Amino acid sequence: MRTAEMMQTYPAEINLDRDLLAKTVETLVACSQACTACADACLSEDMVTELRKCIRANLDCADICDTTARVLSRHTGYDANITRTVLQACAQACKSCGDQCEAHAGHHEHCRVCAEACRACEQACNDLLAAIA
C-alpha cells in the first residue's frame, strides 16, 4: 500500500504521528476487506440462517472501517473530536464483529481469519485513540 508514502507527501503539519496514522489506515482497509469476504463466505455456507447476525456484523464493520479509513486520510480542517468519535465507533464495530466471528471460528475458517482482522483493527483504533487523547 502507499498509505505511508501519501501521508509523507501531505504539505501541512498533521497533528498525529504519520506512521501510526498510516498503519491504522492500512489495518482498517485490511479489516474491511476481511469482513466483506467473510460476509460473502457466510452467504455461501449451507447454514446461512444461523450466520445472519455474523453477516450483519461483517457488513456493518466493513462499512465503518471504510469510513474511518477515509476520515483518517483527510487532514485539511482536522477536527480531533470527529476523529475520536469515528475511532471509538470503529473500535466497537470491530469488537462486535470479532465476537460474532469468533463464535463461528471453530466451524468456519473464514470467520477465524476475520475475527483476527477485527481484533487487530480494534487494537489499532484504540492505539490511535490513545495517541490523540
Helices and strands as residue ranges (DSSP letters): H 3-9, H 18-43, G 48-51, H 52-72, H 80-104, H 109-132
